Amino acid sequence: MENGETCDVVDARDCDPCECGLCLFRDDFEVSCVELDQLVSLATSVSGVYGSRMTGGGFGGCTVSLVQVEAVDKVIEYIKVCLLLAQ
């Protein structure tokens, strides 16, 4: 059932399935924030990341990223460096 609903939303929005969840949380439900959106953006810009999304909205939120084993350290380091440079 949920998979069919997801496909309906993707079709209605004419968007990438991997980005659809982020759009729903950020735009429709308004439970994301700039910091979580930034984490998703940083993670998905690294080669070896299959996808990243916000979860736990309303309870502080966090991100979950699906990453190739070989890319884990690279993703962590990239996000650390970007966040430190942004301070």
C-alpha positions as CSV (number, residue, x, y, z in Angstrom):
1,M,0.0,0.0,0.0
2,E,2.7,2.5,1.0
3,N,4.7,1.8,-2.1
4,G,1.7,2.6,-4.3
5,E,1.0,5.8,-2.5
6,T,4.7,6.8,-2.9
7,C,4.5,6.2,-6.6
8,D,1.3,8.3,-6.8
9,V,3.0,11.2,-5.1
10,V,6.1,10.9,-7.4
11,D,3.9,10.9,-10.4
12,A,1.8,13.9,-9.2
13,R,4.9,15.9,-8.4
14,D,6.8,14.7,-11.5
15,C,9.9,14.4,-9.3
16,D,12.8,12.1,-8.6
17,P,11.7,9.3,-6.2
18,C,14.8,9.9,-4.1
19,E,14.0,13.5,-3.6
20,C,10.3,13.2,-3.1
21,G,10.5,12.4,0.6
22,L,12.6,15.4,1.3
23,C,10.1,17.6,-0.6
24,L,7.2,16.2,1.4
25,F,8.9,16.7,4.8
26,R,10.2,20.1,3.9
27,D,7.4,21.6,1.8
28,D,4.2,19.8,2.7
29,F,4.6,18.8,6.3
30,E,7.0,21.6,7.2
31,V,8.9,19.4,9.7
32,S,12.3,19.8,8.3
33,C,14.8,22.6,8.9
34,V,17.7,24.3,7.1
35,E,20.3,22.2,9.0
36,L,18.6,18.9,8.1
37,D,18.2,19.9,4.5
38,Q,21.9,20.9,4.4
39,L,22.9,17.5,5.8
40,V,20.9,15.7,3.1
41,S,22.3,17.9,0.4
42,L,25.9,17.4,1.6
43,A,25.5,13.6,1.9
44,T,23.9,13.2,-1.5
45,S,26.7,15.2,-3.2
46,V,29.3,12.5,-2.3
47,S,29.9,9.7,-4.7
48,G,28.9,6.4,-3.1
49,V,25.7,7.7,-1.5
50,Y,22.6,6.1,-2.7
51,G,20.3,8.5,-0.9
52,S,19.7,10.5,2.2
53,R,16.6,11.7,3.9
54,M,15.3,13.4,7.0
55,T,13.5,11.3,9.6
56,G,12.1,11.9,13.1
57,G,10.4,15.2,12.3
58,G,8.8,16.8,15.3
59,F,11.3,15.2,17.6
60,G,14.4,17.1,16.7
61,G,15.0,15.2,13.5
62,C,18.0,13.5,12.0
63,T,19.1,12.1,8.7
64,V,19.5,8.6,7.5
65,S,21.8,8.0,4.6
66,L,22.3,4.8,2.5
67,V,26.0,4.7,1.7
68,Q,28.4,2.2,0.1
69,V,30.7,0.7,2.7
70,E,33.7,2.1,0.9
71,A,32.4,5.6,1.0
72,V,31.4,5.9,4.7
73,D,34.6,7.5,5.9
74,K,34.6,9.9,2.9
75,V,31.0,11.0,3.6
76,I,31.7,11.6,7.3
77,E,34.8,13.6,6.6
78,Y,33.2,15.7,3.8
79,I,30.2,16.6,6.0
80,K,32.5,17.5,8.9
81,V,34.7,19.7,6.8
82,C,31.8,21.5,5.1
83,L,30.1,22.2,8.4
84,L,33.3,23.4,10.0
85,L,33.9,25.8,7.1
86,A,30.4,27.1,7.3
87,Q,30.9,28.3,10.9
